[in-house]
Amino acid sequence: MKKSGIVVSLLLGFGLLSVTSCGKSTSSANKAVIDAIEVPKTETKADTTANHNVKAVNLRQAENFAVFANTSILSVPSSTITGKVGLRPGIRSQITLDPTEVVGGLPEIYAGDDRDVGAAAFIMQAKIDMINAYNEEERTVADADKIGLWNGNLGNKVLAAGVYEWKSRVTIPLDLKLEGNETDVWIFKVTGQLRVGTDVHVTLSGGAKASNVFWQVGDDVLIRARSSMVGTIISQQTFEMKEQASLVGRAFVKNDKLVLNKNTITKP
């Protein structure tokens, strides 16, 4: 029973409220008493203090891509990718993602063996810019109060904007909320692996934007089945998304492959 219901029952028991037959309210005074004892709604309190001075990472040419990998892009159909797809130095035959899985089709897919001069230059610069973005994130100094929090377990947390750092793996076994305004920026620096559990949802609130969330991962990334993630994730090693996992952001792999399985990736 709700708290308000318990209090109403007590008031009735002590004769402080009266009730007429046929279920009709006896007076406006009774209504005022009931309104006064309704439990107030509370706002979610962040587990960290916001740093509103963090600047977004400049992705430059890489900003055009939803997916970018180094050696191969493997896909169990069918996925839906909104944004360009790039592979370099890997070649087109190492992309098993079908053009029908990419919004815009074949023209949105670039590879290391593209012969068109413009396309070759475009993907080369995008790869350089992706690496530069990773390095920029790695060099960014973490906030003093956001280093090594909770031994890397971010489940059931509400995180305000800022630069976070873990010299270990990071796990998200339960839902995670990023709370801030539309100009706030989150940078997560992870030396080890990044693991997102099954049926876990990373969400935004207060006007926060996926385009302002960045994950720099020094090892590999695994997003388990039916989970949803946000932000541009640049993984040093393999990046794998299990069945029906989704990402509003970018899946970038600096040195290895991307593995997809009926996923949805939407460039913010």
N, C-alpha and C positions, 0 to 999 in steps of 0.2 A: 504494500500500500504506500502511496506517495505521502510525504511528510504533511502536505496540506490536508490530505484526507484524514490522517490520524488526528490532527488538531481539530478539524471539523467535528469528528466523532466525539472527541472529548468535550467540546463546547456543547454539543447536543446533550451529552450525558449530564452535564452540570446545569442544563436548562438555560444556557446563555443564548442558544438559538432555538427558534420555534419553527415547526413545520406543520402546514395545514394538510388536510386530506387531498387526494387526487394529485399529489405531487407538485402542487403549485407553491411558489415562493411566498413567504408570509409578509416580507417587508423589504424596502430598499436598505434598511439598516443591516439586515442579515447579509445582504449582498456585499455591503461595504466591509463587513467583518471578514467574509470569505476572501474578497479581493486583497485585503490587507495581509492575509497569512499565506498568499501564494509564494512559493520558493523563488527567489530572484535568480535570473540567469547570470552566470559568471563567464568572463572572458578567459580564453586559454592564456596561460602565462608561459612565456618562453623559458627554456632551461638554460639559456645563455644570454649575455648582454649584447645588444646590437652594436656593430661598428658600421656606421653609415658612410664611411669615407673610402670604402674599397672600390677600386675601378674595375670595370669589366675587362676581361682578357680580349685583346684584339686578334680575332681570327683571320682577318684580312680575306684572302681568296678562299680559304677553307670554309668560310662562313656559308658559302653556297651549297655545301655538301651536308647530307644527312648521314651518309655512310662513307667511310674511307678506311682502307686497309692496306697492308704492305705486301703480303704473299698471296692471299686468296680470300674470296668471299664465297662461303658455302651456304646453301639455303635448302631447307626442306619446305616445299611449297604448301600453301602460298603465303607470302608476306606482302605487306603494303608499305612501300617506302615513298615518303613525300619529301623530295629534295634530291639533289644529285648524288650519284654513286661513283666512287673513285677507287681505283686500285693501281698502286705504283710502288715498286717496279714490277709487280705482278702483271701478267698479261691477260687479255680478254678471255682466253680459254680457261683461266683459273677462277672465273666468276660463274657459279652455277645458278645465281639469281636470274630468273627469267625476266626479260624486258616487261612482260605484262605485270610483274610485281612492283614495278616502279612507275609512279605517276609521271606521265609524259613519255614513257617507253624508252626505246633504245637511245635517242638523242641525249638522255639524261645520264647515261652510263659512260664512264671514261676509264681507260686502262693504259698501262705502260707501253703497249705496242701500237697505240693509235698513230696512224700515219699523217693525219691531217695536222698541219703545222700549228694552227691555232689551238686545236684540242690538246696537242702534245705540250705546248707551252703552258696552257691553262692548268692542266693537271700537275705538271712539274712544279709550278708556282704554288698550287694549293698544298702539295705535299711539304714543300719548304715552310709554308706558313703554318701548317699543322704542327710541325716539329718545333717551330719557333714559339708557338702558343704553349706547347707542353713545357718548354724550357722556361718561358716567362712565368708560368704557374709554379714551377719548381723553385724558382728564385724568389718568389713572393714571400715576404716574411710573415709568419703566422702571428695572429694576435696572442699576446702573452697568456690570456685566460682561455685559449682555445687549443691548447696543445695536449695531446694524449688523453682526451676526455673519455671517461667510462671504459677505458681499456679497448677502445675501438668498437664498442657495441652501441649502435645508435637506435636500437629498437625502442619504440614508444617515447621518443623525444620530440621536443619542439625547439628548433634551432633558429636563432636570430641571425641576421646578416653578419658576415665577417670572414676571416681567413682561418681555416682549421687545419691542423696537421697531426698525423699519426705516423710514427716510425714503426708501424706494425700493420697487420691486416685490419680491415674494417668490415664489420658485419652489420646487416640491417635485417634482423630476424622478425621484427614487428614493424608496424607502420611508423613512418617518420614524416613530420610536418616541418616545412620551411616557412617561417612567418616573417613578413616584412612588406615594405611598400614597393611600388613599381620601379624605383631606381636603386633599390638595395641589391647587393651582389654577394654571392656565396662562392668561396673557393675552398675546395676540399683537397688537401695534399695527403696522399696515401702512399707510403713507401712499399707496403705489401700488397696483398690481394684485396679486391673488393667483392663482397658476397651479399647478394640480396636474396632473402628467403622466398619460399613459395607463398603465393597469395598475399604478398606484401605490397603496400602502396605508399610511395613517396609523393606527397602532395604539397601544394603551394597555397598560402592564404594571405589575406591582407593586401592583395594587389601584386604580390611577388610574381616575377616572370621567369619562365624556364630558360629564356635567352640570357639570363643573368646568373645562371648556376653553372659551375665548372668543377669537374672532377679530374684530378691528375693522379693516375694510378701507376705505381712503379712496377707492378707485377701484372697478373691477369684479372679479368673481370668475369663474373658469372651472375646473371640475373635469372632466377629460377621461374618456373612455370606460373603463368597468370599474374605475374607481378607487374607493377607499373613504376617507372622511374622518370626522373626529370633531369635535364641539364646536358651540357656537352661533356661527354666522358672520353678522355684520351688515355688509352691503356697502352702500356709498354709492351705487353705480351697478349696472348689470345683473349679475345672478347667473345663470350658466348651468351646467347639469349635462348632460354628454354621455351617450350611450347606456349604460345599465346602471351608471352611477355610483351610489354609495350614500353616505348620510350618517347617522350616529348623532349627532343634534344638532338644530340648527334652521337653516333657510335663510331669513334675513331680508334684505329689501332696503329701504333707507331712502328712496331717491328714484326708483327705476326699476322694471324688470320682473324677473320670475323666469321662466326658460325651462327646462322639464323634458323628458326624453326617456327613458321607460322606467326611471325611477329609483325607489329606495327611500329614504325619509326617515323616520326613527324618532325621535320626541321622547324624550330620555333621562329 
